[in-house]
């Protein structure tokens, strides 16, 4: 049985979707399954970027393949809706090799996913890898995974990804 890393490394590249990272600012937000943290982070970043007038490409993905094609967790959808964002049409996907050429910034929700991304990153990729909360002054660390908890955990996740999105937009506007 292949490991997650071997499975991801074997993913075929669709060359039609590859864009050099420096052509536009683009951000991929990554968690484990792409049904909780990263879709919430995507929604928060889209809102912050729009509010700031920043035009960037934004997407989210997971390092795991368990939820490919699934909508975000109902609790994630509920908290996003509560904050004026509709993520019901988002669909989970897995990080693939082309993402390292397509996105200028690949932002992980936690240290394990960041480590997996470093393992997957081609040597010639210019994509900048980081943790979302490392962009927040005096915060840093992991966005807690709310999947196995209750609805309150999703509200905490929303606060974290919103703070991270705001800080990331400030950084991108300054670069």
C-alpha positions in Angstrom: 0.0 0.0 0.0 1.4 3.4 -1.0 1.8 6.1 1.6 0.1 9.5 1.2 3.4 11.0 0.0 4.0 8.3 -2.6 0.5 8.7 -3.8 0.9 12.4 -4.1 4.3 12.2 -5.8 2.9 9.8 -8.4 0.1 12.3 -9.3 0.2 13.1 -13.0 0.7 16.7 -14.0 -1.8 18.3 -16.3 0.4 20.7 -18.2 -2.5 22.8 -19.5 -3.1 24.1 -15.9 0.5 25.0 -15.0 1.3 28.6 -14.6 4.7 29.9 -13.5 4.4 31.2 -9.9 5.7 34.7 -10.5 3.2 35.5 -13.3 0.4 36.3 -10.7 0.1 36.0 -7.0 -1.7 32.8 -6.2 -2.4 31.1 -2.9 -3.2 27.4 -2.2 -4.4 26.7 1.4 -3.8 23.1 2.5 -5.1 20.9 5.4 -5.5 17.2 5.6 -8.8 16.4 4.0 -9.9 19.7 2.5 -13.3 19.6 4.1 -12.8 21.8 7.3 -9.8 24.1 7.8 -8.6 24.8 4.2 -12.1 25.5 2.7 -12.8 27.9 5.7 -9.4 29.5 5.1 -10.1 29.8 1.4 -13.4 31.6 2.1 -11.8 33.9 4.7 -8.9 34.7 2.3 -11.3 35.4 -0.6 -13.3 37.8 1.6 -10.2 39.6 2.9 -8.6 39.9 -0.6 -11.9 41.3 -2.0 -12.2 43.8 0.9 -8.6 44.9 0.3 -9.0 45.1 -3.5 -6.3 42.5 -4.0 -6.8 40.3 -7.1 -5.2 36.9 -6.4 -6.0 33.3 -7.4 -7.1 31.3 -4.4 -7.8 27.6 -4.0 -7.6 24.9 -1.3 -6.6 21.3 -1.2 -5.8 18.5 1.2 -2.8 16.2 1.4 -5.1 13.2 2.0 -7.4 11.6 -0.6 -10.3 10.5 1.7 -12.7 13.3 0.8 -11.9 14.0 -2.9 -15.1 15.4 -4.6 -17.0 15.9 -1.3 -18.5 19.2 -0.1 -17.0 20.7 3.0 -18.2 19.3 6.4 -21.7 20.6 7.2 -20.3 22.3 10.4 -17.8 24.2 8.3 -20.5 25.2 5.9 -22.6 26.4 8.8 -19.9 28.6 10.4 -18.9 30.0 7.0 -22.6 30.9 6.3 -22.8 32.5 9.8 -19.9 34.8 8.7 -21.5 35.6 5.3 -19.6 33.1 3.2 -21.0 30.2 1.1 -18.7 27.3 0.7 -21.3 24.8 -0.3 -20.1 24.5 -3.8 -16.5 23.9 -2.9 -15.3 20.3 -3.5 -12.4 18.6 -1.8 -9.3 17.8 -3.9 -5.8 16.5 -3.2 -2.6 18.5 -3.6 -0.9 17.5 -6.8 2.5 18.1 -8.4 1.2 20.8 -10.7 0.2 22.9 -7.7 3.9 23.7 -7.0 4.1 25.4 -10.4 0.7 26.9 -10.4 0.7 28.6 -6.9 3.2 31.3 -5.7 2.3 30.6 -2.1 1.2 27.3 -0.6 0.0 27.8 3.0 -0.5 24.8 5.3 -2.9 24.8 8.3 -0.5 22.7 10.5 3.1 21.5 10.8 2.4 17.9 9.6 0.9 19.1 6.4 3.7 21.6 6.0 6.2 18.8 6.4 4.3 16.7 3.8 4.3 19.7 1.4 8.1 20.1 1.8 8.5 16.4 1.0 6.4 16.9 -2.2 7.9 20.2 -3.3 10.0 19.8 -6.5 13.5 21.2 -6.2 12.9 23.7 -9.0 9.6 25.0 -7.5 9.5 28.7 -6.6 6.4 28.3 -4.5 6.8 29.7 -1.0 5.6 27.3 1.7 4.4 28.6 5.1 2.0 28.0 8.0 -1.1 30.2 7.9 -0.8 31.3 11.6 2.9 32.1 11.2 1.7 35.2 9.3 -0.2 36.4 12.4 2.0 38.6 14.6 2.6 36.9 18.0 0.5 33.8 17.2 2.1 31.2 14.9 1.5 27.5 15.2 -1.2 25.2 13.9 -4.9 25.8 13.1 -6.6 23.2 15.3 -8.4 20.5 13.3 -12.1 20.7 14.4 -13.2 17.6 12.6 -13.6 15.3 15.6 -15.0 18.0 17.9 -18.3 19.9 18.1 -19.5 23.0 16.3 -17.6 25.3 18.7 -14.4 24.0 17.3 -15.4 25.3 13.9 -16.0 28.8 15.3 -12.5 28.7 16.7 -11.1 27.6 13.4 -13.0 30.4 11.7 -11.4 32.9 14.0 -7.9 31.5 13.4 -8.2 31.3 9.6 -9.7 34.8 9.5 -6.8 36.2 11.4 -4.4 34.3 9.2 -6.2 35.5 6.0 -6.1 39.1 7.2 -2.4 38.9 8.0 -1.6 37.1 4.7 -3.4 39.8 2.7 -1.4 42.5 4.5 1.8 40.7 3.6 0.8 40.2 -0.1 -0.2 43.8 -0.5 3.2 44.8 0.8 5.1 42.6 -1.6 
